[in-house]
């Protein structure tokens, strides 16, 4: 039998490397690894072979996010684990409302007062934020600024993150700033997409440890951009919580 061509060797090895990488492997890491394994193959030839590999991927290899390749068996295992996790008793989402309100006040310093909300306090189909806060000028501020309202949507599971993002966008109707807070264990491709969307729409993005409300370890990825809300809806909603916020 004749020796396999350089292109065939590269594509075969690329498949093997992806099939052995549970978290997936990026294009440049593939190139670096294969160039090291086959120093006799010119690097441009490796690039050419990998280009053919990624433009005609085997059926069980996926592009999970830009430049990241992963075998479908790992995606299936991740989805199965998520289903099993969903079946188990979980910490309540509400357990993180007060910790995040405290974080908005004391760590991010985005609010002078923030409170847990959730439920259906605003009683409308546009939803109620899990946390709402207000930033007001103090007596000591020489130059006073206009009050600002910040809202947040918190999710402790990794299902339906795009729906949660839509809710955070809806909160801009009555908030100057809006945040979405999601588990740091969310799939990397979901985190990449949320980061890109947050930057496009001016939504704040925070990752956190959803396994402990005592140590949530909130970690800001994208700070919310200031938005000019509709003051009719802003005042309408604030009237429902004015005793708690002001």
Secondary structure, DSSP 8 states (H G I E B T S, - for coil): -----HHHHHHHHHHHHHHT-TT-EEHHHHHHHHHHH-TTS-HHHHHHHHHHHHHS--TTEEEEETTEEEEHHHHHHHHHHHHHHHHS----GGGGHHHHHHHHHHTS---SEEEE--TTTT-STT---SEEEEE---TT-SS----EEEEEEE-SSSTTHHHHHHHHHHGGGT-SEEEEEEETTS-HHHHHHHHHHHHHHT-EEEEE-TT-SSS---EEEE--------HHHHHHHHTTTHHHH-
